[in-house]
């Protein structure tokens, strides 16, 4: 921006444009920006759908792991009971001899 003053006038500001851009360039750049925005929007949407699928798979895996944990806990309890019974039977057998 420059200020041009004439003798006896108040200072005024004028704009100096050094380079003029062709309209086709401006339209082309604008179109590329808009197309990139749409592409990004759709890419984010597809990534969101994939993320939801992964969340569902993780939930199913958590359910499977929880059921496996409960089964292993149940089996550990049953094994402990069986060990106790075997030990008592062995001790009764030793006493009987």
C-alpha positions as CSV (number, residue, x, y, z in Angstrom):
1,X,0.0,0.0,0.0
2,X,1.3,3.4,-0.8
3,X,0.2,6.8,0.1
4,X,0.0,9.4,-2.7
5,X,-0.4,13.0,-1.8
6,X,-0.8,16.1,-4.0
7,X,0.1,19.5,-2.7
8,X,-2.8,20.9,-0.8
9,X,-4.7,17.5,-0.5
10,X,-5.1,15.2,2.3
11,X,-3.2,11.9,2.1
12,X,-5.0,9.1,0.5
13,X,-4.3,5.4,0.3
14,X,-4.3,3.5,-3.0
15,X,-3.7,-0.1,-3.6
16,X,-1.0,-1.2,-5.9
17,X,-1.4,-4.7,-7.4
18,X,1.8,-6.0,-8.7
19,X,0.5,-9.1,-10.4
20,X,-2.9,-10.0,-11.9
21,X,-4.0,-13.7,-11.6
22,X,-5.9,-15.2,-14.5
23,X,-9.4,-16.2,-13.7
24,X,-8.8,-19.7,-14.9
25,X,-6.0,-20.1,-12.3
26,X,-8.3,-18.9,-9.6
27,X,-11.1,-21.2,-10.6
28,X,-8.8,-24.1,-11.0
29,X,-7.3,-23.6,-7.5
30,X,-10.7,-23.1,-6.1
31,X,-12.0,-26.3,-7.7
32,X,-9.0,-28.2,-6.4
33,X,-9.5,-27.0,-2.9
34,X,-13.2,-27.9,-3.0
35,X,-12.5,-31.3,-4.6
36,X,-9.9,-32.0,-1.9
37,X,-12.4,-31.0,0.8
38,X,-15.0,-33.4,-0.6
39,X,-12.4,-36.2,-0.9
40,X,-11.3,-35.6,2.6
41,X,-14.9,-35.6,3.8
42,X,-15.6,-39.0,2.2
43,X,-12.3,-40.5,3.3
44,X,-13.1,-39.5,6.9
45,X,-16.6,-41.0,6.6
46,X,-15.2,-44.3,5.3
47,X,-12.6,-44.4,8.1
48,X,-15.4,-43.8,10.6
49,X,-17.3,-46.8,9.2
50,X,-14.2,-49.0,9.5
51,X,-13.7,-47.8,13.0
52,X,-17.2,-48.8,14.0
53,X,-16.6,-52.2,12.5
54,X,-13.4,-52.6,14.5
55,X,-15.2,-51.5,17.7
56,X,-17.8,-54.2,17.1
57,X,-15.0,-56.8,16.6
58,X,-13.3,-55.6,19.8
59,X,-16.6,-56.0,21.7
60,X,-17.1,-59.5,20.4
61,X,-13.5,-60.3,21.4
62,X,-14.0,-58.9,24.9
63,X,-17.1,-61.1,25.3
64,X,-15.2,-64.1,24.1
65,X,-12.3,-63.4,26.5
66,X,-14.7,-62.8,29.4
67,X,-16.5,-66.1,28.8
68,X,-13.1,-67.8,28.5
69,X,-12.0,-66.2,31.8
70,X,-15.2,-67.4,33.6
71,X,-14.7,-70.9,32.2
72,X,-11.1,-71.1,33.3
73,X,-12.1,-69.9,36.8
74,X,-14.8,-72.6,36.9
75,X,-12.4,-75.2,35.8
76,X,-9.8,-74.1,38.3
77,X,-12.4,-74.4,41.0
78,X,-13.4,-77.9,39.9
79,X,-9.7,-79.0,39.7
80,X,-9.2,-77.7,43.2
81,X,-12.1,-79.7,44.5
82,X,-10.9,-82.8,42.6
83,X,-7.4,-82.4,44.1
84,X,-8.9,-82.1,47.6
85,X,-10.9,-85.3,47.0
86,X,-7.9,-87.2,45.7
87,X,-5.8,-86.1,48.6
88,X,-8.5,-87.2,51.1
89,X,-8.8,-90.5,49.4
90,X,-5.1,-91.0,49.4
91,X,-4.9,-90.1,53.1
92,X,-7.8,-92.5,53.9
93,X,-6.0,-95.3,51.9
94,X,-2.8,-94.7,53.9
95,X,-4.7,-94.9,57.2
96,X,-6.3,-98.1,56.1
97,X,-3.0,-99.8,55.4
